[in-house]
Amino acid sequence: MAGIGFELRRLSRSDSYLGQLRAYFYAGIVGSGPWVLSILAILVLGFMSLGVVVPPSLISQFQTSVTWLIAISLIYSGGIQLAYTRYVADRLYEHRTGEVLPNLFGIIITSTLPLFVLSIPAAIYLLPGTSPAYRLLMIVGLSQLNIVWIMTVLLSGLKRYKWLLLLYFLGYGGAVAMGLGLGRAGLGLEGLLLAFVLGQTMISIGSLALVWREYPPDRLIGFDFFRRGRMQFWLLPAGFLFNAGIWADKFLFWLWPGTGEIVIGNLHASIIYDIPVFLAYFAIIPGMAVFLLRMEVDFVLAYDRYYEAVRAGGALSSIRHYREQMVITAREGIYDILKTQGFTLLALMVLGPRMLALLGISTLYFPLLVIDAVGVSLQLLVMAGLNILFYLDRLRTAAAMAAIMFLGNVAFTLISLRLGPLYYGYGFVIGMLLAAMVILVLVDRILDRLNYTTFMLR
């Protein structure tokens, strides 16, 4: 996401309150736009399909199917996204832009082909009693989402965020329109799923066209990333464990007896947990705006000044000064995220019941919504800490922190499930709190020893 900082930096330099507001609004849209559009499209398609798709249970089956597709594809591609984006960044630094697209095709083939092969027996096991068309669409949709996530992270890093948001709008807008049309044609569940897959195809093709235009290839397919030293392989477990840590509590609630139920095939959902936890992720938007502005603008500027002074052989006093500025910027950024999410949580506590009533959702979900919103806010702190570790090239440490996040979420969610309904959601909160505390303390120590590690251990 570092490329986004250039445009945000220009907007944030405005002296007016309106200019600052525009910067934060833009950062929030850029940081959370794709997944907000994804969630909204699925909800809108389900809502508008009422009365069109019969029986109504097909709508919940569609939403559950898509949720499982998104979860599995994000976990599978999490490490691939990070590793390939880092590979592209290194090649652009070397001014070898012709390597971007051939290796994009290479990474897509390398990652999608095994996923496609493995998804065939998985579909047979997870989707018994469903139609062959539904299983085929699930297999294709999973592979398609893997490609979309890789392209999304790549285009974000390449500063094509405006086009990326437009592609998501067109892709999911088209999915909604096609879903309604296919629903009226009587295709039911398969029609809704086909519309979703076609929408992902639109995003993939549009993204590929943007990359091709930006970086014309010198050959069609390349596997240069397999060469020794080309790929930072510690990013693979870091990305995998981070995404697994995000989804761990959801899977446990889906599969735990008493909180989850079978919706279609062997795919489960949790009527108790799903609604509040997914609504809670909308509360991360203000914090995401601050995260991008503080971490991808202010921190990056301080980071660049420090390492430029190191590379240029600057005076020791200047290097120490720039390190101190980088530490201050990182701490202020984390403090601003905490402050912003604190105000967001207060607003949610005051307005939450009215919002739920307005959406036609029972206010009985409100306590769990607040708890999950706290967990989501803590997750943003983990992201901030990981972001700093990635910039400082502490990739093994980042992978270890992601493992702590995953194991903490699993362990404490299992404990909360055993304790009963009064404790639902607290496992997610405690798991994220543990990970956030460990990673922030570690980042603070690393920054304090930055001069020593930069000069003595390199």
C-alpha positions as CSV (number, residue, x, y, z in Angstrom):
1,M,0.0,0.0,0.0
2,A,3.0,2.3,0.1
3,G,2.3,3.8,-3.3
4,I,-1.0,5.3,-2.0
5,G,1.0,7.6,0.2
6,F,2.0,9.9,-2.6
7,E,-1.5,11.1,-3.4
8,L,-2.5,11.2,0.3
9,R,0.6,13.2,1.1
10,R,-0.4,15.9,-1.4
11,L,-3.9,16.0,0.0
12,S,-2.8,16.1,3.6
13,R,-0.5,19.1,3.0
14,S,-3.6,21.4,2.8
15,D,-3.8,24.0,5.6
16,S,-7.6,24.0,5.5
17,Y,-9.9,21.8,7.5
18,L,-11.6,20.8,4.3
19,G,-8.4,19.6,2.8
20,Q,-7.6,17.5,5.8
21,L,-11.1,16.1,5.8
22,R,-10.7,15.2,2.1
23,A,-7.4,13.4,2.9
24,Y,-8.9,11.3,5.7
25,F,-12.0,10.6,3.6
26,Y,-9.9,9.5,0.7
27,A,-7.7,7.4,2.9
28,G,-10.7,5.6,4.4
29,I,-12.1,4.9,0.9
30,V,-8.8,3.7,-0.5
31,G,-8.0,1.5,2.5
32,S,-11.3,-0.1,3.0
33,G,-13.1,0.5,-0.3
34,P,-12.6,-3.0,-2.0
35,W,-13.9,-5.0,1.0
36,V,-16.6,-2.6,1.8
37,L,-17.9,-2.8,-1.8
38,S,-17.6,-6.6,-1.6
39,I,-19.7,-6.9,1.6
40,L,-22.2,-4.4,0.4
41,A,-22.6,-6.1,-2.9
42,I,-23.3,-9.5,-1.3
43,L,-25.8,-7.9,1.1
44,V,-27.5,-5.8,-1.6
45,L,-27.7,-8.7,-4.0
46,G,-29.3,-10.9,-1.3
47,F,-31.7,-8.2,-0.2
48,M,-32.8,-7.3,-3.8
49,S,-33.2,-11.0,-4.6
50,L,-36.0,-11.4,-2.0
51,G,-39.1,-12.2,-4.0
52,V,-37.0,-12.8,-7.1
53,V,-35.2,-15.9,-6.0
54,V,-37.5,-18.6,-4.7
55,P,-37.3,-20.1,-2.1
56,P,-35.6,-17.4,0.1
57,S,-33.3,-20.0,1.7
58,L,-31.3,-19.9,-1.6
59,I,-30.2,-16.4,-0.7
60,S,-28.7,-17.4,2.6
61,Q,-27.1,-20.4,0.8
62,F,-25.5,-18.0,-1.7
63,Q,-24.2,-15.6,1.0
64,T,-22.7,-18.5,3.0
65,S,-21.1,-19.9,-0.2
66,V,-19.5,-16.6,-1.1
67,T,-18.3,-16.0,2.5
68,W,-16.5,-19.4,2.5
69,L,-15.0,-18.7,-0.9
70,I,-13.7,-15.3,0.3
71,A,-12.3,-16.8,3.6
72,I,-10.5,-19.7,2.0
73,S,-9.1,-17.7,-0.9
74,L,-7.8,-15.0,1.4
75,I,-6.1,-17.4,3.7
76,Y,-4.6,-19.4,0.8
77,S,-3.4,-16.3,-1.1
78,G,-2.4,-14.2,1.9
79,G,1.3,-15.0,1.8
80,I,1.4,-15.1,-2.0
81,Q,0.0,-11.5,-2.1
82,L,2.8,-10.2,0.2
83,A,5.6,-12.1,-1.4
84,Y,4.8,-11.2,-5.0
85,T,4.2,-7.5,-4.1
86,R,7.6,-7.4,-2.4
87,Y,9.1,-9.1,-5.5
88,V,7.6,-6.4,-7.7
89,A,8.8,-3.6,-5.4
90,D,12.4,-5.0,-5.6
91,R,12.2,-5.3,-9.4
92,L,10.9,-1.7,-9.8
93,Y,13.8,-0.5,-7.5
94,E,16.1,-2.2,-10.0
95,H,14.3,-0.5,-12.9
96,R,13.4,-3.9,-14.4
97,T,9.8,-3.1,-15.1
98,G,9.6,-5.8,-17.9
99,E,9.7,-8.5,-15.2
100,V,6.4,-7.4,-13.6
101,L,3.8,-8.9,-15.9
102,P,5.6,-12.2,-17.0
103,N,6.1,-13.1,-13.3
104,L,2.5,-12.0,-12.6
105,F,1.4,-14.7,-15.0
106,G,3.9,-17.1,-13.5
107,I,2.7,-16.5,-9.9
108,I,-0.9,-16.8,-11.0
109,I,-0.2,-20.2,-12.7
110,T,1.9,-21.4,-9.8
111,S,-0.7,-20.5,-7.2
112,T,-4.0,-21.1,-9.0
113,L,-3.3,-24.5,-10.6
114,P,-2.7,-26.3,-7.2
115,L,-5.7,-24.5,-5.8
116,F,-7.9,-25.6,-8.7
117,V,-6.7,-29.2,-8.4
118,L,-7.2,-29.4,-4.6
119,S,-10.6,-27.7,-4.8
120,I,-12.1,-30.6,-6.8
121,P,-12.0,-33.2,-4.0
122,A,-12.7,-30.5,-1.5
123,A,-15.9,-29.6,-3.4
124,I,-16.9,-33.3,-3.4
125,Y,-16.5,-33.5,0.4
126,L,-17.8,-30.1,1.4
127,L,-20.7,-29.9,-1.0
128,P,-22.6,-33.2,-1.0
129,G,-26.0,-33.2,-2.5
130,T,-25.5,-30.0,-4.5
131,S,-25.8,-29.7,-8.3
132,P,-22.7,-30.2,-10.6
133,A,-23.2,-26.6,-11.8
134,Y,-23.0,-25.3,-8.3
135,R,-19.8,-27.2,-7.5
136,L,-18.2,-26.1,-10.7
137,L,-19.0,-22.5,-10.0
138,M,-17.6,-22.8,-6.5
139,I,-14.3,-24.3,-7.9
140,V,-14.0,-21.6,-10.5
141,G,-15.0,-18.8,-8.1
142,L,-12.3,-19.9,-5.6
143,S,-9.6,-19.8,-8.3
144,Q,-10.9,-16.5,-9.6
145,L,-10.8,-14.9,-6.1
146,N,-7.2,-16.0,-5.7
147,I,-6.3,-14.1,-8.8
148,V,-8.3,-11.0,-7.7
149,W,-6.6,-10.8,-4.4
150,I,-3.1,-10.9,-6.0
151,M,-4.1,-8.3,-8.5
152,T,-5.7,-6.1,-5.8
153,V,-2.6,-5.9,-3.7
154,L,-0.4,-5.4,-6.7
155,L,-2.4,-2.5,-8.1
156,S,-2.6,-0.9,-4.6
157,G,1.2,-1.0,-4.4
158,L,1.5,0.4,-8.0
159,K,-0.7,3.4,-7.0
160,R,-3.6,2.5,-9.3
161,Y,-6.1,2.8,-6.4
162,K,-8.6,5.0,-8.3
163,W,-8.9,2.5,-11.1
164,L,-8.9,-0.3,-8.6
165,L,-12.0,1.1,-6.8
166,L,-13.7,1.7,-10.1
167,L,-13.0,-1.9,-11.1
168,Y,-14.5,-3.1,-7.9
169,F,-17.5,-0.9,-8.3
170,L,-18.1,-2.1,-11.9
171,G,-17.4,-5.8,-11.0
172,Y,-19.7,-5.9,-8.0
173,G,-22.2,-3.6,-9.5
174,G,-22.3,-5.9,-12.6
175,A,-22.6,-8.9,-10.3
176,V,-25.7,-7.4,-8.6
177,A,-27.3,-6.5,-12.0
178,M,-26.5,-9.9,-13.5
179,G,-27.7,-11.7,-10.3
180,L,-31.1,-10.1,-10.4
181,G,-31.4,-10.9,-14.1
182,L,-30.4,-14.5,-13.7
183,G,-32.6,-14.8,-10.7
184,R,-35.6,-13.6,-12.7
185,A,-34.7,-16.2,-15.3
186,G,-35.2,-18.8,-12.7
187,L,-31.6,-20.0,-12.3
188,G,-31.8,-19.6,-8.5
189,L,-28.7,-20.3,-6.5
190,E,-26.6,-21.1,-9.5
191,G,-27.6,-17.8,-11.2
192,L,-26.5,-15.8,-8.1
193,L,-23.2,-17.6,-7.9
194,L,-22.6,-17.3,-11.7
195,A,-23.2,-13.5,-11.4
196,F,-20.6,-13.3,-8.6
197,V,-18.0,-15.3,-10.6
198,L,-18.6,-13.1,-13.7
199,G,-18.1,-10.0,-11.5
200,Q,-14.8,-11.4,-10.3
201,T,-13.8,-12.1,-13.9
202,M,-14.5,-8.5,-14.8
203,I,-12.2,-7.3,-12.0
204,S,-9.5,-9.7,-13.0
205,I,-9.5,-8.7,-16.7
206,G,-9.6,-5.0,-15.9
207,S,-6.8,-5.3,-13.4
208,L,-4.7,-7.3,-15.9
209,A,-5.3,-4.6,-18.5
210,L,-4.1,-1.9,-16.1
211,V,-0.9,-3.8,-15.3
212,W,-0.2,-4.5,-19.0
213,R,-0.6,-0.8,-19.8
214,E,1.6,0.3,-17.0
215,Y,4.4,-2.3,-17.5
216,P,4.5,-3.8,-21.0
217,P,6.2,-7.2,-20.8
218,D,9.3,-8.3,-22.5
219,R,8.0,-11.9,-22.6
220,L,4.7,-13.6,-21.8
221,I,5.4,-15.9,-18.8
222,G,8.3,-15.8,-16.3
223,F,9.3,-17.7,-13.2
224,D,12.1,-15.4,-12.1
225,F,10.6,-15.3,-8.6
226,F,11.8,-18.9,-8.1
227,R,15.4,-17.9,-8.4
228,R,17.4,-17.7,-5.2
229,G,17.2,-14.4,-3.4
230,R,14.3,-13.1,-5.6
231,M,11.5,-14.0,-3.3
232,Q,11.2,-13.1,0.4
233,F,9.8,-16.5,1.5
234,W,9.2,-15.4,5.2
235,L,6.3,-13.3,3.8
236,L,4.5,-16.5,2.9
237,P,3.9,-17.7,6.4
238,A,3.4,-14.1,7.6
239,G,0.6,-13.5,5.2
240,F,-1.0,-16.9,5.6
241,L,-1.0,-16.8,9.4
242,F,-2.3,-13.2,9.5
243,N,-5.3,-14.0,7.3
244,A,-5.9,-17.3,9.2
245,G,-5.8,-15.3,12.4
246,I,-8.4,-12.9,11.1
247,W,-10.8,-15.8,10.2
248,A,-10.0,-18.3,13.0
249,D,-12.8,-17.1,15.3
250,K,-15.4,-17.1,12.5
251,F,-14.6,-20.7,11.5
252,L,-14.8,-21.9,15.1
253,F,-18.2,-20.3,15.6
254,W,-19.4,-21.8,12.3
255,L,-18.3,-25.3,13.2
256,W,-18.9,-25.3,17.0
257,P,-22.1,-27.2,18.0
258,G,-24.7,-24.8,19.3
259,T,-23.3,-21.7,17.5
260,G,-23.2,-22.9,13.9
261,E,-25.5,-24.7,11.6
262,I,-25.3,-26.3,8.2
263,V,-26.6,-24.1,5.4
264,I,-25.6,-25.9,2.2
265,G,-23.6,-29.1,1.8
266,N,-21.2,-29.1,4.7
267,L,-20.8,-25.3,4.7
268,H,-21.8,-23.8,8.1
269,A,-22.8,-20.3,9.2
270,S,-23.5,-18.8,12.6
271,I,-26.6,-16.7,13.0
272,I,-25.3,-15.7,16.5
273,Y,-21.9,-14.5,15.4
274,D,-21.9,-13.6,11.7
275,I,-24.1,-10.5,11.7
276,P,-22.3,-8.6,14.6
277,V,-18.8,-9.5,13.5
278,F,-19.2,-8.5,9.9
279,L,-20.9,-5.2,10.9
280,A,-18.1,-4.6,13.3
281,Y,-15.6,-4.5,10.4
282,F,-17.3,-1.3,9.2
283,A,-16.1,0.4,12.4
284,I,-12.5,0.0,11.2
285,I,-13.0,2.5,8.4
286,P,-12.0,5.7,10.4
287,G,-9.0,3.9,11.9
288,M,-8.0,2.6,8.5
289,A,-8.0,6.2,7.2
290,V,-5.7,7.2,10.1
291,F,-3.6,4.1,9.6
292,L,-2.9,5.0,5.9
293,L,-2.2,8.7,6.6
294,R,0.1,8.1,9.6
295,M,1.8,4.9,8.6
296,E,1.9,5.3,4.8
297,V,2.6,9.0,4.7
298,D,4.2,10.3,7.9
299,F,6.1,7.2,8.9
300,V,7.3,6.5,5.3
301,L,8.6,10.1,5.1
302,A,10.5,9.7,8.4
303,Y,11.7,6.2,7.3
304,D,13.0,7.6,3.9
305,R,14.9,10.4,5.6
306,Y,16.6,8.1,8.0
307,Y,17.8,5.5,5.5
308,E,18.7,8.2,3.0
309,A,21.0,9.7,5.6
310,V,22.5,6.2,6.3
311,R,23.1,5.5,2.6
312,A,24.5,8.9,1.9
313,G,27.0,8.8,4.8
314,G,25.2,11.5,6.8
315,A,26.5,12.9,10.1
316,L,25.9,10.8,13.1
317,S,23.9,13.6,14.7
318,S,21.6,13.7,11.7
319,I,21.1,10.0,11.7
320,R,20.2,10.0,15.4
321,H,17.8,12.9,14.8
322,Y,16.0,11.1,12.0
323,R,15.8,7.9,14.0
324,E,14.1,9.8,16.8
325,Q,11.7,11.4,14.4
326,M,10.8,8.0,13.0
327,V,10.2,6.6,16.5
328,I,8.0,9.7,17.4
329,T,6.1,9.4,14.2
330,A,5.4,5.6,14.7
331,R,4.3,6.2,18.3
332,E,2.1,9.2,17.3
333,G,0.5,7.1,14.5
334,I,-0.4,4.3,16.9
335,Y,-1.7,6.8,19.4
336,D,-3.9,8.4,16.8
337,I,-5.2,5.0,15.7
338,L,-6.1,4.3,19.3
339,K,-7.8,7.7,19.7
340,T,-9.8,7.4,16.5
341,Q,-11.0,3.9,17.2
342,G,-11.9,5.0,20.8
343,F,-14.1,7.7,19.5
344,T,-15.6,5.3,16.9
345,L,-16.4,2.8,19.7
346,L,-18.1,5.5,21.8
347,A,-20.2,6.6,18.8
348,L,-21.1,2.9,18.2
349,M,-22.2,2.5,21.8
350,V,-24.5,5.6,21.5
351,L,-25.8,5.0,18.0
352,G,-25.5,1.3,17.7
353,P,-29.0,0.3,18.8
354,R,-30.6,2.8,16.5
355,M,-28.5,1.7,13.6
356,L,-29.5,-1.9,14.1
357,A,-33.1,-1.0,14.3
358,L,-32.8,1.0,11.1
359,L,-31.3,-2.0,9.4
360,G,-34.0,-4.3,10.6
361,I,-31.6,-6.2,12.8
362,S,-32.5,-7.3,16.4
363,T,-30.9,-5.1,19.1
364,L,-30.1,-8.3,20.9
365,Y,-26.9,-8.4,18.7
366,F,-25.8,-5.0,20.1
367,P,-23.5,-6.3,23.0
368,L,-21.7,-8.7,20.7
369,L,-21.4,-6.0,18.1
370,V,-19.6,-3.7,20.6
371,I,-17.3,-6.6,21.7
372,D,-16.4,-7.5,18.1
373,A,-15.8,-3.8,17.3
374,V,-13.2,-3.7,20.1
375,G,-11.5,-6.8,18.6
376,V,-11.5,-5.3,15.2
377,S,-9.9,-2.1,16.5
378,L,-7.1,-4.1,18.2
379,Q,-6.6,-6.0,14.9
380,L,-5.8,-2.6,13.3
381,L,-3.0,-2.1,15.9
382,V,-1.6,-5.5,14.9
383,M,-1.7,-4.4,11.3
384,A,0.2,-1.2,12.2
385,G,2.9,-3.1,14.1
386,L,3.3,-5.6,11.2
387,N,3.5,-2.7,8.8
388,I,6.5,-1.3,10.7
389,L,8.2,-4.7,10.8
390,F,7.7,-5.1,7.0
391,Y,9.4,-1.7,6.4
392,L,12.3,-2.6,8.7
393,D,12.7,-5.9,6.8
394,R,12.0,-7.9,10.0
395,L,10.1,-10.6,8.1
396,R,10.8,-13.5,10.4
397,T,9.6,-11.5,13.3
398,A,6.5,-10.5,11.4
399,A,5.8,-14.2,10.7
400,A,6.2,-15.0,14.4
401,M,3.8,-12.1,15.4
402,A,1.2,-13.4,12.9
403,A,1.6,-16.8,14.4
404,I,0.9,-15.4,17.9
405,M,-2.2,-13.6,16.5
406,F,-3.5,-16.8,15.0
407,L,-2.8,-19.1,18.0
408,G,-4.2,-16.5,20.4
409,N,-7.4,-16.1,18.5
410,V,-7.9,-19.9,18.2
411,A,-7.1,-20.6,21.9
412,F,-9.1,-17.8,23.5
413,T,-12.1,-18.3,21.1
414,L,-12.2,-22.0,22.1
415,I,-12.2,-21.0,25.7
416,S,-15.0,-18.5,25.2
417,L,-17.1,-21.1,23.4
418,R,-16.7,-23.5,26.3
419,L,-17.6,-20.8,28.8
420,G,-20.9,-20.1,27.1
421,P,-22.9,-17.2,25.4
422,L,-22.0,-14.5,27.9
423,Y,-18.3,-14.8,26.8
424,Y,-18.9,-14.9,23.0
425,G,-16.6,-12.5,21.3
426,Y,-14.2,-12.1,24.2
427,G,-11.8,-14.7,22.8
428,F,-11.4,-12.6,19.6
429,V,-10.7,-9.5,21.7
430,I,-8.2,-11.2,24.1
431,G,-6.4,-12.9,21.2
432,M,-6.0,-9.5,19.3
433,L,-5.1,-7.7,22.5
434,L,-2.3,-10.2,23.3
435,A,-1.0,-10.0,19.7
436,A,-1.2,-6.2,19.7
437,M,0.7,-5.9,23.1
438,V,3.5,-8.3,22.1
439,I,4.0,-6.7,18.6
440,L,4.0,-3.1,19.8
441,V,6.4,-3.8,22.7
442,L,8.7,-5.6,20.2
443,V,8.5,-2.8,17.7
444,D,9.4,-0.3,20.3
445,R,12.5,-2.2,21.3
446,I,13.5,-2.7,17.6
447,L,13.2,1.0,17.0
448,D,15.2,1.9,20.1
449,R,18.1,-0.4,18.8
450,L,17.7,0.7,15.2
451,N,21.1,2.5,14.9
452,Y,23.0,-0.5,16.4
453,T,21.3,-3.1,14.1
454,T,21.6,-0.8,11.1
455,F,25.4,-0.4,11.4
456,M,26.6,-3.4,13.3
457,L,24.5,-6.3,12.1
458,R,24.3,-5.5,8.4
